[in-house]
Amino acid sequence: MNEQLNRLSAQIEPLRQQLTTHPLYTSVHTHADLQRFMQSHVWAVWDFMSLLKALQRELTCVSVPWLPVGNPATRYLINEIVVGEESDVDPEGNRISHFELYLKAMQQAGADTSLIESFIAGLVAGTSVREALATISLPHGSHQFVNFTFDLIEKGKLHEIAAVFTFGREDLIPDMFIALVKQLRDQSPERLSLFTYYLERHIEVDGDHHSHLAKAMTAELCGSDPQLWQEAATAVEAALQARISLWDSVYEQIAPHQPLFA
């Protein structure tokens, strides 16, 4: 890792620590708690794909005639992740996107999918993201999170999008939370088998290989320009703050339902 990447990682570490030690993770005790978590987290699962597609659109060739756009290693990274996200496999080996897998996991767990499905239906019908969001009643944290992502995409600065993609999204769910989910799954395997599979598959697909390539992509786009590196770090900090707000919102939904005594 080059010096600038080390510096960026050090700058954002306090916010990452806030996220990985957020009280939300230890507040999930019941299936109802997990349902509330999934109903908010699904928005981050969905908008991650638009973040990825923004990078694919600008760093690879998605038009005809084909041209050799950009760095071949970066093209490989983006295209490989798109394949993994859009066309992974479910437990039976059927091809499925991670978002669709998450929806199935929500349905199996009994979580409410009506808001996200209504939102997607609006987009399919030609409604803009902002208009579709305005038609549904989302918790503030989820609404703010999606708006941040699309503000970033519409701003169009590739080095910022790449940095947020690399440092702000994919590895922020700690092992402790996954262990809690597995405990709940063991109590009712027929309700949470898909969600645990999703978490495990996400870790497997988004392992060290993707992480190293994504960091190389960020380094390439920022180059040796101090201003670009600072803009990238600022964008990641804002993304992490948006995720903290999202988790705060979910925690507020769950905490009032906690028992007074464990």
GIHU-V314196 format. One record per pair of residues at least 24 apart in sequence whose ideal C-beta (glycine too) atoms are under 7 Angstrom apart, sorted by the first residue. I is the first residue (numbers start at 0). GAP is how many residues later the second one is. D is the distance in whole Angstrom. If there is no record, write none. Layout:
BEGIN
I | GAP | D
I | GAP | D
END
This chain:
BEGIN
0 | 214 | 6
1 | 217 | 6
3 | 215 | 7
3 | 218 | 7
3 | 225 | 5
4 | 210 | 6
4 | 214 | 6
7 | 159 | 7
7 | 221 | 7
7 | 224 | 6
7 | 225 | 5
10 | 222 | 5
11 | 155 | 6
11 | 221 | 7
11 | 224 | 5
11 | 225 | 6
11 | 228 | 6
14 | 222 | 6
14 | 225 | 4
14 | 226 | 7
15 | 224 | 7
17 | 226 | 6
18 | 153 | 5
18 | 221 | 6
18 | 224 | 6
18 | 225 | 6
18 | 228 | 7
19 | 152 | 7
19 | 154 | 5
21 | 225 | 5
22 | 228 | 6
23 | 223 | 5
23 | 226 | 6
23 | 227 | 4
24 | 149 | 6
24 | 151 | 6
24 | 152 | 4
26 | 224 | 6
26 | 227 | 5
26 | 228 | 6
26 | 231 | 6
27 | 152 | 6
27 | 226 | 7
30 | 78 | 7
30 | 153 | 6
30 | 157 | 7
30 | 160 | 6
31 | 225 | 7
32 | 221 | 5
32 | 224 | 7
33 | 75 | 6
33 | 147 | 7
33 | 150 | 6
34 | 74 | 6
34 | 75 | 6
34 | 76 | 4
35 | 214 | 6
35 | 217 | 5
35 | 218 | 5
36 | 213 | 6
37 | 68 | 5
37 | 71 | 6
37 | 73 | 4
38 | 72 | 5
38 | 73 | 6
39 | 99 | 6
39 | 101 | 7
39 | 102 | 5
39 | 206 | 6
39 | 209 | 6
39 | 210 | 5
41 | 60 | 6
41 | 64 | 6
41 | 74 | 5
42 | 73 | 7
42 | 99 | 5
42 | 102 | 6
42 | 103 | 5
43 | 101 | 6
43 | 202 | 7
44 | 53 | 7
44 | 54 | 6
44 | 57 | 5
45 | 53 | 5
45 | 70 | 7
46 | 99 | 5
46 | 102 | 4
47 | 121 | 6
48 | 36 | 6
48 | 50 | 6
49 | 99 | 7
49 | 103 | 6
50 | 98 | 6
50 | 102 | 7
50 | 110 | 7
50 | 113 | 7
50 | 114 | 5
51 | 29 | 6
51 | 30 | 6
51 | 33 | 6
51 | 113 | 7
53 | 99 | 5
53 | 107 | 6
54 | 106 | 6
54 | 107 | 6
54 | 110 | 6
55 | 26 | 6
57 | 100 | 6
70 | 149 | 6
72 | 140 | 7
72 | 143 | 7
73 | 143 | 5
73 | 146 | 6
76 | 136 | 4
76 | 137 | 6
76 | 140 | 6
80 | 129 | 6
83 | 121 | 4
87 | 113 | 6
87 | 117 | 6
90 | 106 | 5
97 | 104 | 7
100 | 93 | 7
100 | 97 | 5
101 | 96 | 6
103 | 90 | 6
104 | 89 | 4
104 | 90 | 4
104 | 93 | 5
107 | 83 | 6
107 | 86 | 5
108 | 82 | 5
108 | 83 | 6
108 | 86 | 6
109 | 81 | 7
138 | 110 | 5
138 | 114 | 7
139 | 109 | 6
140 | 104 | 5
140 | 105 | 4
140 | 107 | 6
140 | 108 | 3
140 | 109 | 7
141 | 104 | 6
141 | 107 | 7
143 | 98 | 6
143 | 101 | 6
144 | 97 | 5
144 | 98 | 7
144 | 100 | 7
144 | 101 | 5
147 | 90 | 7
147 | 91 | 7
147 | 94 | 4
151 | 83 | 7
156 | 74 | 7
157 | 63 | 5
158 | 62 | 4
158 | 63 | 5
158 | 69 | 5
158 | 72 | 7
158 | 73 | 5
159 | 71 | 6
159 | 72 | 6
159 | 75 | 4
161 | 55 | 5
161 | 56 | 5
161 | 59 | 5
162 | 55 | 5
162 | 69 | 4
162 | 72 | 6
162 | 73 | 5
163 | 71 | 5
163 | 72 | 6
163 | 75 | 4
164 | 49 | 6
165 | 48 | 4
165 | 49 | 6
165 | 51 | 7
165 | 52 | 5
166 | 69 | 5
167 | 68 | 5
167 | 71 | 4
167 | 72 | 6
169 | 36 | 5
171 | 71 | 6
END
